[in-house]
C-alpha cells in the first residue's frame, strides 16, 4: 500500500511540474484556452493527469484463497 501511495504522489508531482512547464513554454497567452491560459489551471490539470497515469502502474492485486478459486 505504501509503495502505491508513493508512486501516485510522484505522479502528481511530476504532472504538476509538467503542467506548469507546459504553461510556461507553450501555453495559450491570449487567455482563450480554458486549461493553459492560467498557470494554476495548467498545473492542477497536469497533477491530475500525472496521478491518473502513475496509478495505472500500481499493483492493487488481492490474493484469492484457494478454496474460493475452486468454487468458480
Kinemage of the C-alpha trace (Angstrom):
@kinemage 1
@onewidth
@group {chain A} dominant
@subgroup {mainchain}
@vectorlist {calphas} color= white
{ca unk a 1} P 0.000 0.000 0.000
{ca unk a 2} L 2.760 2.442 0.896
{ca unk a 3} L 4.580 1.807 -2.389
{ca unk a 4} L 1.399 2.528 -4.349
{ca unk a 5} L 0.839 5.799 -2.492
{ca unk a 6} L 4.397 6.944 -3.115
{ca unk a 7} L 4.019 6.104 -6.799
{ca unk a 8} L 0.817 8.134 -7.130
{ca unk a 9} L 2.282 11.102 -5.221
{ca unk a 10} L 5.306 11.016 -7.532
{ca unk a 11} L 2.924 11.078 -10.485
{ca unk a 12} L 1.046 14.057 -9.087
{ca unk a 13} L 4.279 15.971 -8.527
{ca unk a 14} L 5.668 15.103 -11.959
{ca unk a 15} L 2.371 16.016 -13.590
{ca unk a 16} L 2.187 19.324 -11.748
{ca unk a 17} L 5.706 20.206 -12.853
{ca unk a 18} L 4.909 19.167 -16.405
{ca unk a 19} L 1.686 21.171 -16.401
{ca unk a 20} L 3.441 24.289 -15.240
{ca unk a 21} L 6.254 23.843 -17.754
{ca unk a 22} L 3.668 23.395 -20.497
{ca unk a 23} L 2.012 26.656 -19.446
{ca unk a 24} L 5.345 28.471 -19.285
{ca unk a 25} L 6.790 27.371 -22.624
{ca unk a 26} L 3.770 26.524 -24.812
{ca unk a 27} L 0.638 27.816 -23.031
{ca unk a 28} L -2.104 29.937 -24.547
{ca unk a 29} L -1.240 33.549 -23.735
{ca unk a 30} L -4.321 35.097 -25.345
{ca unk a 31} L -6.500 33.894 -22.459
{ca unk a 32} L -8.977 31.970 -24.597
{ca unk a 33} L -7.797 28.462 -23.669
{ca unk a 34} L -9.508 27.126 -20.551
{ca unk a 35} L -6.659 24.939 -19.270
{ca unk a 36} L -3.438 26.535 -20.483
{ca unk a 37} L -4.256 30.245 -20.114
{ca unk a 38} L -3.509 30.331 -16.363
{ca unk a 39} L -0.660 28.581 -14.502
{ca unk a 40} L -2.949 27.307 -11.726
{ca unk a 41} L -5.284 25.557 -14.175
{ca unk a 42} L -2.437 24.042 -16.138
{ca unk a 43} L -0.627 22.852 -13.002
{ca unk a 44} L -3.738 21.281 -11.475
{ca unk a 45} L -4.662 19.569 -14.739
{ca unk a 46} L -1.117 18.213 -15.072
{ca unk a 47} L -1.193 16.962 -11.465
{ca unk a 48} L -4.488 15.164 -12.070
{ca unk a 49} L -3.276 13.544 -15.283
{ca unk a 50} L 0.069 12.572 -13.714
{ca unk a 51} L -1.655 10.962 -10.744
{ca unk a 52} L -4.008 9.027 -13.000
{ca unk a 53} L -1.189 7.918 -15.296
{ca unk a 54} L 1.070 6.718 -12.482
{ca unk a 55} L -1.840 4.954 -10.759
{ca unk a 56} L -2.003 2.625 -13.771
{ca unk a 57} L 1.333 1.182 -12.655
{ca unk a 58} L 0.278 0.464 -9.069
{ca unk a 59} L -0.374 -3.119 -8.071
{ca unk a 60} L -3.572 -3.464 -6.069
{ca unk a 61} L -3.851 -7.186 -6.555
{ca unk a 62} L -5.758 -9.034 -3.867
{ca unk a 63} L -4.844 -12.572 -3.032
{ca unk a 64} L -7.635 -15.081 -3.655
{ca unk a 65} L -7.884 -18.048 -1.304
{ca unk a 66} L -7.557 -21.445 -2.900
{ca unk a 67} L -10.995 -22.513 -1.616
{ca unk a 68} L -12.596 -19.556 -3.394
{ca unk a 69} L -10.733 -20.361 -6.610
{ca unk a 70} L -12.090 -23.921 -6.707
{ca unk a 71} L -15.715 -22.790 -6.430
{ca unk a 72} L -15.521 -20.733 -9.642
